[in-house]
Amino acid sequence: MTINHVELDAAAALFHGLSDSTRLAIVRRLAGGEARVADLVGHLGLAQSTVSAHVACLRDCGLVDGRPQGRQVFYSLARPELIELLTAAENLLAATGNKVALCPNYGTETLHDEARHV
């Protein structure tokens, strides 16, 4: 089997786009239905400019679509497969006991600290 580096690079870009916790939270929220940036700001408790930047990133990656309605834009997931990907990731995390969160290379510092105190 030959390794297709173009496909691997595209997959790496997809996972990199989802690697930020704010973008992941936006995707998870949009899995429940469309929302405006103002709705996402209220849900996430972050600044409008921060949420807008992350939504723009997701839109540029082709993961989120915007539907203008008057002066507002309602955002939704561009592809239903993204929900399946998130579900598969959550199942994998549950199956591995969230060990990836404790990974010294990719885990979060907060989770490392919590694990040390258990």
N, C-alpha and C positions, 0 to 999 in steps of 0.2 A: 504494500500500500504506500503510495507516494504522498508525502506531506504537501498540502497546498498552502503555501505561506500567505497567499492573498486571503483565503478563507480564514486562516488562523488570525491574521491581523484584524480582519473585520470582526471576528468573535471577541478578540481582546478589546477592541474599541467599544463593542456593545457592553461588555462587562465593566470596562472603565467608566462608561457613561452612567452605569447603575451603581458604581462603587461609592458614590457620595451619599451619605445618610439622608441628606435633605432631598436629593433627587429621588432616592428610593422611597422616602416618605410621600413625596408627591405622586409617584407612580402608584403606590399602594392606595392612596386616597382616591386617585382617578379610577382605580379598578372598581370602586363603588359607584361611579357615575361622574358625569362632567362637573366641572367647577370653574369658577372665575378665579383670578389671582387673589382678589379680595377674600374669597372663601378659603383659599389655601393659606393666606396670611393668618386668618383667624384660626384655622385648624393647626397650623404649625407654630404659631406664636413668633414668627420671624418678621423682619422688615420687608416691606413691599418690594424694595429694590433687590433684595436677596432672592426672594421667591421668583420675581420676574426673570432674573438672570438664570436661575435653575430651570424654569419653564422654557426659556429660550434655548437653553442647551438641549433639553429633551426634544424640543420641536426641531431644532437643527439636525438632531440625530435621527429624526423620523419616527420617534417613539410616541410623540404627542401631537395631536392635531388641534387647531383652534377654529372655532366656529363663531364668526362675528355676528352679533345681534345688537343693532343700534351702536351705542358707544362701548359696549362690553364685548368681551371675547370669552366664550365658554370652551374650556379645554377638556379633552378626553384622550384616552389611549388610542393610538393610531392602529394598533394591531391587538386582537384578542389573545394572540399567542403570548403576549407579555404577561398576562395573568397566569397562564399555564407555566411559564418560566418561573415566576415568583412562587407559585405553589410547589413546583419541583424543588426550588431552592429551600423553601421552608421545610419540606419533607426531608431533604438531605441534611439540613442543620439538625433537625430532630433526631434523625438516625445516627448522626455522629456525635450527639450530645453537645452540639455547638463547639466542638474542639477547634474549628477554624477561628472562632472568636478569640481563642487563647493562643493562636499561632504567633510565635515570636516575630515573624516577618510581616504578617497581614492583620493580626488581631488588633483590637483597640486597647489603648492604654487603660481605659476605665475598666474593661473586662479583666485585664491582667491584674490590676489592683484588687478587684473584687475576688479573684481566684486566690490571691495570696492570703486573703483574710478568711477564707473558708476553712 
